[in-house]
């Protein structure tokens, strides 16, 4: 049987050829969701970002769908559809490909803050030459990585190489070569209370939703800097605003938000000591190639399903 594969993202000729090399008996098309129309009816495998997956609309049009591979790591929109979650449709994602760009993004943010590079840029625009306000070092500081999956581990490695002390929080104990002290989630307060920088790389689950709120911000040191590159909904944004405005913590950087794009009237835009980036930390020219490498490896052994990479447990949410 010829596998009918549809990608909601345009792929290059080279990328399409590599897919055909992984499974010679397949027919691959690249069509935007709004233009897919009748092309959905015979699709066996669907590729796209989680944000493109409107299952309420798509599922009735795809009676032969067997497998969805997301170019994203997050699958919240897909799993919000109960019919899909209960189905036997295979779901794989792209977790593990984001570590390098996200670690560089976090490190760049920390260096920009520590070395006051944004202040220097603002001075340059107005032709002002003056000493920067209390430039600091990362060397010797403590970073707490909250959520130690593939992204958290890559961040820990980058920061350890900068001479930082690394503490981390994960569900189960394990041996971690770049972590000086590991805590379970039950001891989150111990990790937060000793950290100069708090970096969040948690998945969004019912247990992690709004886990960063007034209570957890109060656990942090007053000179701590908070960074979220995971999911917007792990943070209670109003409580973060309060913590920054009252100088309960020293500063923060958000790459993800409860509502995206961030509304123009959001109070976050005007909060002192808050850096905002537009869900940018994972963006890289290597992104799609890395995701498709996972897909091609899995395609070679589909439909047996045994040994496939990045299979999402639809009940656990990741």
Protein Blocks (a to p, Z undefined) as FASTA:
>chain_A
ZZddddfbdcdfklmmmmmmmombbcdddddfklnmmmmmmpfbdcddfklmcfklmmmm
mmmbcbdcdfbfblklmmmpmklmmmmcdcddfehjlmmmmmmmmmmmmmmmmnommmmm
mmmmnopacddehiadfehpacddehjafklmmmmmmmmmnopacddddfbdcddfkbfb
dcdfklmmmmmmmpfbdcdfbdcdfklgokacfklmmmpcfkbccddfkbfklpcfklmm
mmmmnomambdcdfbdfbdcddfklmklmpghiacdehkllgcfklmmmmmmmmmmmmmm
pcnlpopahiacfknoZZ
